Amino acid sequence: QVQLVESGGDLVQPGGSLRLSCVASGRFSIYTMGWYRQAPGKQRELVATMTNGRTTIYAGSVKGRFTIFRDNAKNTVVLQMNSLKPEDTAVYYCNAVVGATRSNYWGQGTQVTVSS
């Protein structure tokens, strides 16, 4: 069993920054770790992911503003979010794709609110 624990969500003003962290625990081999988000009334969408080989994928709406980091030794993924906009408001979920079966695991979510 894989457990993902997120932290770092908060209320921030437009133009501000936040740093989200996620730590994975359990016995496993992680293929990718990353972040998704879900705004009220919308589907969950990819924000950013990184493979073990450091290949990254970013949503177009966050490119140049968000950066994803991984520490494979610590099973940690961090999302640095700069120049935040009100449309970034959402619940952010940590995701890990694990094992030979590429099973998906999700964190409980952390709220990010961008508002003045």
Order of alpha helices (4+ residues) and beta strands (2+ residues): beta-beta-beta-beta-beta-beta-beta-beta-beta-beta-beta
